[in-house]
Amino acid sequence: MPYAILLDGPNPRPPPPPPPRCVDAYNATGCAAIPKPSPSSDGCTWCASKDGVHALCFADKHTPDASAWKCGA
């Protein structure tokens, strides 16, 4: 059983890095800077809790309850 296969030529290119996710943004500016994956998909929205304790970046399809959070600008 072979342990390695050696081929002539350069190594293949590594895959591109994954696109940023909404949960990777830690402030409103970073949340707004995350590009939409495609024109038909949703982007990210910055939301702050109404009590002022929490603020997070959510995917547009998964924003929290409007009674406890204020989302958008």
C-alpha positions as CSV (number, residue, x, y, z in Angstrom):
1,M,0.0,0.0,0.0
2,P,1.6,3.3,-1.1
3,Y,2.0,6.1,1.5
4,A,2.4,8.9,-1.0
5,I,2.0,9.6,-4.7
6,L,4.5,11.9,-6.4
7,L,3.5,13.6,-9.6
8,D,5.5,16.0,-11.9
9,G,4.5,19.7,-11.8
10,P,3.6,22.3,-9.2
11,N,1.3,21.8,-6.3
12,P,-2.4,22.7,-7.0
13,R,-3.7,26.0,-5.8
14,P,-5.4,26.0,-2.4
15,P,-9.1,26.6,-2.4
16,P,-10.3,30.2,-1.8
17,P,-11.1,31.3,1.8
18,P,-14.7,31.0,2.8
19,P,-16.8,34.2,2.6
20,P,-17.2,36.1,5.9
21,R,-20.3,35.2,8.0
22,C,-22.6,37.6,9.9
23,V,-21.5,36.0,13.2
24,D,-17.9,37.0,12.5
25,A,-18.7,40.7,12.7
26,Y,-18.2,42.4,16.1
27,N,-19.4,45.9,15.4
28,A,-21.9,47.7,13.2
29,T,-19.3,48.8,10.6
30,G,-18.0,45.2,10.2
31,C,-21.6,43.9,9.9
32,A,-22.4,46.4,7.2
33,A,-19.2,45.6,5.3
34,I,-20.0,41.9,4.8
35,P,-21.0,41.5,1.2
36,K,-24.1,39.6,0.1
37,P,-23.1,36.1,-1.1
38,S,-25.3,36.6,-4.2
39,P,-27.9,39.1,-5.4
40,S,-30.7,36.7,-4.6
41,S,-29.6,36.1,-1.0
42,D,-29.9,38.2,2.1
43,G,-27.1,40.0,3.8
44,C,-26.4,40.9,7.5
45,T,-28.1,43.3,9.9
46,W,-26.8,44.9,13.1
47,C,-29.2,44.6,16.0
48,A,-29.0,46.0,19.5
49,S,-31.1,44.9,22.4
50,K,-33.6,47.5,23.6
51,D,-32.1,47.4,27.1
52,G,-28.7,48.4,25.6
53,V,-26.8,45.4,27.0
54,H,-26.3,43.4,23.8
55,A,-25.5,44.1,20.1
56,L,-24.9,41.5,17.5
57,C,-24.8,41.0,13.7
58,F,-27.6,38.7,12.4
59,A,-28.3,37.2,9.0
60,D,-31.3,39.0,7.5
61,K,-33.3,35.8,7.5
62,H,-32.7,35.2,11.2
63,T,-33.2,38.6,13.0
64,P,-34.4,38.5,16.6
65,D,-37.8,39.4,17.9
66,A,-38.6,43.1,17.3
67,S,-40.2,43.4,20.8
68,A,-36.8,43.0,22.4
69,W,-34.3,44.1,19.7
70,K,-33.9,47.1,17.4
71,C,-32.4,46.2,14.0
72,G,-31.0,48.2,11.1
73,A,-30.0,51.9,11.0
